[in-house]
Amino acid sequence: MAKQWYVIHTMSGFEEKVKSSIQERAKTKGLEDKISRILIPTEKIIEVKGKKRKNQKRSFILVIF
């Protein structure tokens, strides 16, 4: 059976908390064997406002079933 994947958008800074929440819920419902991986890919962004450069990270959660 082909794997399905889902992207979950969260508030900035809460990615790890959401990941652990998904893992806990899957465990309590007996579904932890259904989830292959939970990834938090991150990309670095340089944002320029006026003449100031600001380094930021953008991330999201990817759940693979």
N, C-alpha and C positions, 0 to 999 in steps of 0.2 A: 504494500500500500504506500502510495506517495505521501511524503510529509507535507503538512500544511504549515504556513508560518503567518504570524500576526505581528503587526507593529503597534505598540501601545505608547501613546503620547502621554507624558506626565509633566507635572510642574517641575521647573528647573530645580535641581538639587535633591529631588525625591526618588531618583531612579533606583538606587540601592534599596530603599525602603519598599518600593513597589515590587521589586524583584523578590525580596524576602517574603512579602505578603502573598505573592502568587505561589511561592514554594510552600508556605505554611498551609494555605487553603487547599492546594493539591494534595498535600499529605493528609489533612484531616478528612478529606472526601475520598481518599484512596485512589487518587488519580496521578500520583507522582510518576508512575510508570508510563503514562501517556505523554508526558512532556520530555522531549529529547534534550533541549537546551534552552536556557534563557540567557541572552546576550545583551550587553549594553555597549553598542558601538558609539564611539565618540569622535567628533571631528573638531579640529581647532579652527577658529575663525578669527580673522583680524578685522575689527570694525573701525572705520575711520569716521570720526565726527569732528568737523572743523579741521583742525590741524593735529588733533590727538589720535593716536593709534591705541586701540584697546584689544588685548588678546582675550578671547572667550572660548568656551567649549560648548558644543551643541551635542546633545546625546538623546537617544530614545531607547526603548526596550524592544527587543525582538524575541518573540516566543515561538519555538518550533515544536509542533506536535507531530 
